[in-house]
């Protein structure tokens, strides 16, 4: 994050939501920005300026904070930067040495279309938990058959969650497959749906919930966020979903 107005905004928002950023020195240059355009079919087109995030490196990692985590969550988007890719490979190794679980998201089909070798470099000998959508897992496995793609993923991820849009999700808990139903809604903006699913899922399992409960919570949260413009749920909606699923 650069020492600029955009960086100030990001930090203020994160602090407002009680998220510890562990930010120390902020660089010169410009913070990244993304213009997201939503079409009538609720899909998004993104025009992204990475800014200083393109130079993310091991020097930006807070290993003391990482050592206190239950999961280290890695964004697939980071493979587009050579320095970031190297840093997250080292961070993944640190997690293994520290008995911390790793979670990886493929982030976007484009990562598999244009950076598949880099994604596989980060995937390495595997992760504890992987998030992706149906299109992404098929691109990664090089098959059009969903069941074959899932079978291939069993060799790389101890557990995984595959979202399928309106059809919900399929989870693999390391032993069994679990089908999570979708929630019929009128989607107006699908930007952030996958992030909401992953975030809600990680929240649930780190609170001690089982895989199926976590999947139902994540599916419910992601189906709610697509009915709004913007990738966030306000606190009231979040609490309603927590009450619906966890009680």
N, C-alpha and C positions, 0 to 999 in steps of 0.2 A: 504494500500500500504506500503510495507516494504521500509526501507532505503537501497536500493540496486540498481544495474544497471538496472534491469527490471523496478523497480519503477520509476527511473529517466527517462527511455524511455517513459513510459506511461504519466508521467507529462509533458514532453516536447511536446509530440504529442497533448495532450489536450490543452495546452497553445497555441500551434501553431494554433489551430483551435478556439481560443478565447473562450474556455470553462473554466469557473471558477470552480475549484475543491474544494475550501474551505479546502484544506489540511493544517493541522497544524502539529501535531506530527506524524512522521512516525516511525513505529515499527521496532524492530529487526525481525529476521527471513527472510523469502523469499516471494517475491511477487508471486502471482499466475501466471501460464502459461498454455497455451493450445496448443497442437499439433493437427492441423486439417489436415486430409488426405481426398483429393477429389478423388472420383472414376470416371470412364468414364461416368457414368450416371448423373454426376454433384452433386451427394449426398455427404454428409460429414460424416466422422467418427472422433470423438473427443476423445483425451486422455488428461484429465485435471488434473492439480495439483492446488488445490485451494490456497495453501499458507496461508498467513495471512488473506485473505478474509474469510476463514472459521471461524475466530473468530470475525467477524464484530459484533458490539454490539451497544447499545444505547450510549455508550461513544463516538462513532465515528460519531454520528449524529450532524449536524449543524442546530439546530432548527431556528436560526436567519435567515439563508439563506433559509431554507424550508418555512419560513413564508412569503417570498416574491414571492413564486412561484404561477403560475396559476394552474399547475398540479404537483402532486407528482407521479412519475412513479416508480412502484415496479416490480422488476424482480422475476418471479416465481422460478428461480434457487436458490434464497436465502432461500427457505424453507428447504433445505438440512442441514442447520446449525441451531442448536437450539438457539444460541445466536442471529443470524441474523433474524430468524423467530420472536423471541420475540421483537426485535428492530423494525421490520417493522410493526408489529401489533400496537406497541406504536406510531410509526410515522403516521400510518393510523388514529389512534384516534386523534392525534394532528391536522392532516389535517381537520378532521371533525369539531373539536372545533374551528378551525381558518377559516372555510368556504373556504378551499382550496380543489379543486377537486382531486380525486385519480384515477389513471389509473394502471391497473395490466395486466401483460402478463403472460400466462401460461408457456412460454419459450420453452418447449420441451415436447413431448408426455411422455417421461420417468418420468416427474414430476407427471403426472396423474397416471401412472402405479405403481410407487413405493412410492410416497409421497402424494397421493390424500387427505388423512386426514389432512395433514399439509397445503396443498393448500387451503382446505376448511376452516381451522382455520384462515388463512390470509384473505380469501374472506369474512369471517364473515357475517355481515349483509348486505354486498354488496359493490360495488364500483361504481364510476360514469362512468367509461369507461374501457372496457376489450378488450384485443387483444388475439387472438388465431388462430390456423388453424383448418381445418375441422376435422382432426383426433383427435386433442386435445379436442374440444368441445364435440365430441361423447364419448370419454373416460370419460370426466368429468360427462356427463349426464347419462352414462351407457346405451346408445342406439346406434343402427346402423343407425337410421333415422335422417337425418340432421335437418329436420323441427322440430322434437320433441326436439332435443338438443337445438335448438335456442329458442323454447318456454320455456324450463326449464331455460335457461340463462336470460330470461326476468325478472325472479324473483330475480336475484342476481346482475345484472348490469343494470344501468339506460340506458346505451348505449353500444354497442359493435361492433367490426369489426372482421369478420372471413375470413381469407385468404383461397383460394381454388386452390393454385398453378396456373397452366396455365389458369384456368377458372376464374381468377380474385378474387373477394371478395364479400361478402354479409355484408352489414352494417345495424344496427338497431339504429335509431336516437332517440328512446324513444317513437315514435309514428308509424313510418313506416319502412318497409324494403326497402333497396336500393341495387340494383345489380350493381356491378362495373365490367366492362368488363376486361378481361385479354389482354395482349399485346403479340402477337406471336414473340418469340425470340429464338435464339439458346443458351440455358443455358449451361454454362460450370462449374459454381460453385454456388450452391444455398446457401452456408453458408452466413448467415447474411441477407437473403432476408426478413425474418420476422422482424428483427430489423430495417431494412431500411423502411419497410412499417409502423411500429409503429412510428418511428422517423419522417418520412415525414408527417404522418397523424397528429401527435401532433403539428408539426411546422405549418401546414396549419390552424388547428382550433384555435391555439393561435394567429394567424395572422388575425382572424376574418372570415375565409372562412367557407362556409357551409359544411355539412357532405358529400354531393356528390362530391363537388370540392376537399375536403380533400381526399376522397377515390380515386378519379381519379389521384390526384397527387401522393399518396402513391403507387398506382398500377403501375404508370409509372416509379417511382423511383426504386421500387423493381424489376421490369422487366428489368431495365437497369443494375442494379448491378449484376444480375446473369449472364450477358454476359462477366463479367470480373473475373479474379482471385483476391480474396480479397473482404472484405465486405464494401468497401468505394467507393464513387464517388468523382472524383476530382471536384474542384470548377467550371470549365468550363462546365462539364456535368450537374452539379447541376443547374447552371444558365440557361442552355438550357431548362431543364425540367420546371423550374419556368416560363420561358417565354412562353412555349408551353401551360401550363395548366392555368396559372393565367392571361393571357392576351387574 
